[in-house]
Amino acid sequence: MILAIKPSLWFMVFEPAKWIAAAALLLVCIPWVGTPAVLGLSQYVLMQLVLLTLGVRMLVAAMRWVSRFHVLTNRRVMSVHGVLRPHVWGCPLVRVKSTRLTASMHERVVNLGTLEFVTDESPAAERQWCYIARPEEAHGEVRRAISRALDNHPLA
């Protein structure tokens, strides 16, 4: 095994970002709306329900982070993810046509990146290592492994 990495812990913030934003908006709006009880619930109870829902969603994000990792060997690149039904994507290095390192705005802010593997075999979403820390180092290691695999491949 050459490299085994997990997404950054920022995964647990970025993955449920829409839920966090919606919960923040609701928490701001509940007191602003006034005191009328919705479904017989007070503002305090409504705020607790919003926070409970957000907590559950953050727990799901943590479970998804724990179950996600990426592996690079001298012959293959792999990605494993999934809480209830684990999914494994793997591809021989000699079948990787190229790699791309990208970073969305929020990834750039915290020095993260996404490494995409261009192949002919699988959907693009499966061929990505998302939210990896030190993406340039990981990309360099992957490129060196692909080069070594192609040099040692009998059909090359």
C-alpha positions in Angstrom: 0.0 0.0 0.0 1.4 3.4 -1.0 -1.2 5.7 0.3 -4.3 5.3 2.5 -6.2 8.5 3.3 -9.5 9.7 4.7 -11.3 12.9 3.7 -10.5 15.9 5.9 -12.7 16.4 9.0 -14.1 19.4 7.1 -16.2 16.8 5.3 -18.5 16.8 8.4 -19.1 20.5 7.8 -19.3 20.7 4.1 -21.3 17.6 3.5 -24.4 18.8 5.5 -23.8 22.5 4.7 -27.3 23.0 3.4 -28.8 21.5 6.5 -26.6 23.8 8.7 -27.7 26.8 6.7 -31.4 25.9 6.9 -31.2 25.2 10.6 -29.5 28.6 11.2 -32.2 30.3 9.1 -34.9 28.6 11.1 -33.3 29.4 14.4 -33.1 33.1 13.4 -36.7 33.2 12.1 -38.5 31.3 14.9 -38.1 34.2 17.5 -38.6 36.8 14.8 -42.0 35.4 13.8 -43.4 35.9 17.3 -45.1 33.8 19.8 -47.8 32.0 17.9 -47.4 28.3 18.6 -47.1 26.0 15.5 -48.9 22.7 16.1 -49.2 23.6 19.7 -45.5 23.9 20.2 -43.7 26.8 21.9 -40.8 28.6 20.3 -38.4 26.9 22.7 -39.6 23.4 21.7 -39.4 24.3 18.0 -35.8 25.5 18.5 -35.0 22.2 20.2 -36.5 20.2 17.4 -34.5 22.2 14.8 -31.3 21.6 16.9 -32.1 17.9 17.3 -32.7 17.5 13.6 -29.4 19.3 12.9 -27.6 17.1 15.4 -28.9 13.9 13.8 -27.8 15.2 10.4 -24.3 15.9 11.8 -24.2 12.4 13.3 -25.0 11.0 9.8 -22.2 13.1 8.3 -19.8 11.8 11.0 -20.8 8.2 10.2 -20.3 8.8 6.5 -16.9 10.3 7.2 -15.9 7.3 9.4 -16.9 4.8 6.6 -15.0 6.7 3.8 -11.4 6.1 2.8 -9.2 6.1 -0.2 -6.4 3.6 -1.0 -3.5 3.7 -3.5 -1.5 0.6 -4.1 1.3 -0.1 -6.6 -1.4 -1.6 -9.0 -4.7 -0.1 -8.2 -6.6 3.0 -6.9 -9.6 2.4 -4.7 -12.3 4.3 -2.8 -14.6 2.9 -0.2 -17.7 4.6 1.2 -21.1 3.8 2.6 -22.6 3.3 6.1 -25.3 0.8 5.5 -24.2 -0.6 2.2 -20.5 -0.2 1.7 -19.5 0.5 -1.9 -16.0 -0.1 -3.2 -14.7 1.4 -6.4 -11.4 0.2 -7.8 -9.5 0.6 -11.0 -6.1 -0.7 -12.1 -3.6 2.1 -12.4 -2.8 1.2 -16.0 -6.5 2.0 -16.9 -6.4 5.5 -15.4 -6.2 7.8 -18.5 -5.4 11.0 -16.4 -6.0 12.7 -13.1 -7.4 16.1 -12.3 -7.0 18.1 -9.2 -9.8 20.5 -8.5 -10.9 22.6 -5.6 -14.2 24.4 -5.1 -14.3 27.8 -3.4 -15.0 26.3 0.1 -12.3 23.7 -0.4 -9.7 26.3 -1.3 -10.5 28.3 1.8 -9.3 25.4 4.0 -6.6 24.0 1.7 -8.5 20.9 0.5 -9.0 19.5 -2.9 -10.8 16.8 -5.0 -8.8 14.3 -7.0 -10.6 12.9 -10.0 -9.6 9.9 -11.9 -10.4 9.9 -15.6 -11.2 6.3 -16.8 -13.5 4.7 -19.4 -15.2 2.5 -16.8 -17.3 4.2 -14.1 -19.4 7.3 -13.4 -17.4 10.4 -12.5 -18.8 10.6 -8.9 -17.3 7.3 -8.0 -13.9 8.2 -9.4 -13.3 11.1 -7.0 -11.4 11.5 -3.8 -13.2 14.5 -2.2 -12.1 16.8 0.5 -8.6 15.5 0.8 -6.0 17.4 2.8 -2.7 18.3 1.1 -4.2 17.5 -2.3 -1.0 18.4 -4.2 1.0 15.8 -2.3 -1.6 13.1 -2.9 -1.9 14.0 -6.5 1.9 13.8 -7.0 2.0 10.4 -5.3 -0.8 9.1 -7.5 0.9 10.4 -10.6 4.1 8.7 -9.6 2.3 5.4 -8.9 0.6 5.6 -12.3 3.9 6.3 -14.1 5.6 3.3 -12.3 2.6 1.0 -13.1 2.8 2.0 -16.8 6.5 1.5 -16.9 6.2 -2.0 -15.4 3.1 -3.0 -17.4 3.9 -5.7 -20.0 1.8 -4.1 -22.8 3.2 -0.6 -22.3 
